[in-house]
Amino acid sequence: MKQGLSVKVQKALPVVYKEVKLDAGYRIDLLVENKVIVELKSVEALNDVHLAQIFTYLKLSDKKIGYLINFNVKLLKQGIIRVVNNL
């Protein structure tokens, strides 16, 4: 059922340094309501690199809330990590 949420898929995320826009190739998996970043994985285990990735996306996009979701788990709730960027 459609809930009426705005969702952007594979949203490009440029890096701006000293007023120069760099296309660093970052892509947010899902951006929900232009507020929440959702990064999707299917890996044996989430690790620090995955957390660093979503923290980078949160900082570069100036967003506060993100979710890191790993689908390679027995129960989906075991693969969800909520990440908060304390601006």
Contacts in CASP RR format, 6 or more apart in sequence:
PFRMAT RR
TARGET T0000
AUTHOR 0000-0000-0000
METHOD contacts of the structure
MODEL  1
MKQGLSVKVQKALPVVYKEVKLDAGYRIDLLVENKVIVELKSVEALNDVH
LAQIFTYLKLSDKKIGYLINFNVKLLKQGIIRVVNNL
5 32 0 8 1.000
5 33 0 8 1.000
6 32 0 8 1.000
6 33 0 8 1.000
6 34 0 8 1.000
7 30 0 8 1.000
7 31 0 8 1.000
7 32 0 8 1.000
7 33 0 8 1.000
8 28 0 8 1.000
8 30 0 8 1.000
8 31 0 8 1.000
8 34 0 8 1.000
9 29 0 8 1.000
9 30 0 8 1.000
10 27 0 8 1.000
10 28 0 8 1.000
10 29 0 8 1.000
11 27 0 8 1.000
11 28 0 8 1.000
11 30 0 8 1.000
11 31 0 8 1.000
12 23 0 8 1.000
12 25 0 8 1.000
12 26 0 8 1.000
12 27 0 8 1.000
13 24 0 8 1.000
13 25 0 8 1.000
13 26 0 8 1.000
13 27 0 8 1.000
13 28 0 8 1.000
13 57 0 8 1.000
13 60 0 8 1.000
13 61 0 8 1.000
14 21 0 8 1.000
14 22 0 8 1.000
14 23 0 8 1.000
14 24 0 8 1.000
14 26 0 8 1.000
15 21 0 8 1.000
15 22 0 8 1.000
15 23 0 8 1.000
15 24 0 8 1.000
15 26 0 8 1.000
15 60 0 8 1.000
16 22 0 8 1.000
26 56 0 8 1.000
26 57 0 8 1.000
26 60 0 8 1.000
28 37 0 8 1.000
28 38 0 8 1.000
28 39 0 8 1.000
28 57 0 8 1.000
28 61 0 8 1.000
29 37 0 8 1.000
29 38 0 8 1.000
29 39 0 8 1.000
29 40 0 8 1.000
30 37 0 8 1.000
30 38 0 8 1.000
30 39 0 8 1.000
30 40 0 8 1.000
31 37 0 8 1.000
31 38 0 8 1.000
31 61 0 8 1.000
32 38 0 8 1.000
35 63 0 8 1.000
35 64 0 8 1.000
35 65 0 8 1.000
36 63 0 8 1.000
36 65 0 8 1.000
36 66 0 8 1.000
36 67 0 8 1.000
37 54 0 8 1.000
37 57 0 8 1.000
37 58 0 8 1.000
37 61 0 8 1.000
37 63 0 8 1.000
37 65 0 8 1.000
37 66 0 8 1.000
37 67 0 8 1.000
38 66 0 8 1.000
38 67 0 8 1.000
38 69 0 8 1.000
39 50 0 8 1.000
39 53 0 8 1.000
39 54 0 8 1.000
39 57 0 8 1.000
39 66 0 8 1.000
39 67 0 8 1.000
39 68 0 8 1.000
39 69 0 8 1.000
40 69 0 8 1.000
40 71 0 8 1.000
41 50 0 8 1.000
41 68 0 8 1.000
41 69 0 8 1.000
41 70 0 8 1.000
41 71 0 8 1.000
41 72 0 8 1.000
42 70 0 8 1.000
42 71 0 8 1.000
42 72 0 8 1.000
43 50 0 8 1.000
43 70 0 8 1.000
43 72 0 8 1.000
44 72 0 8 1.000
45 70 0 8 1.000
46 68 0 8 1.000
46 70 0 8 1.000
46 79 0 8 1.000
46 81 0 8 1.000
50 68 0 8 1.000
51 68 0 8 1.000
51 81 0 8 1.000
51 83 0 8 1.000
54 66 0 8 1.000
54 68 0 8 1.000
54 83 0 8 1.000
55 83 0 8 1.000
55 85 0 8 1.000
57 63 0 8 1.000
58 64 0 8 1.000
58 65 0 8 1.000
58 66 0 8 1.000
58 83 0 8 1.000
58 85 0 8 1.000
59 85 0 8 1.000
62 87 0 8 1.000
63 85 0 8 1.000
64 84 0 8 1.000
64 85 0 8 1.000
64 87 0 8 1.000
65 82 0 8 1.000
65 83 0 8 1.000
65 84 0 8 1.000
65 85 0 8 1.000
66 82 0 8 1.000
66 83 0 8 1.000
66 84 0 8 1.000
66 85 0 8 1.000
67 80 0 8 1.000
67 81 0 8 1.000
67 82 0 8 1.000
67 83 0 8 1.000
68 80 0 8 1.000
68 81 0 8 1.000
68 83 0 8 1.000
69 76 0 8 1.000
69 79 0 8 1.000
69 80 0 8 1.000
69 81 0 8 1.000
70 79 0 8 1.000
70 80 0 8 1.000
71 79 0 8 1.000
73 79 0 8 1.000
END
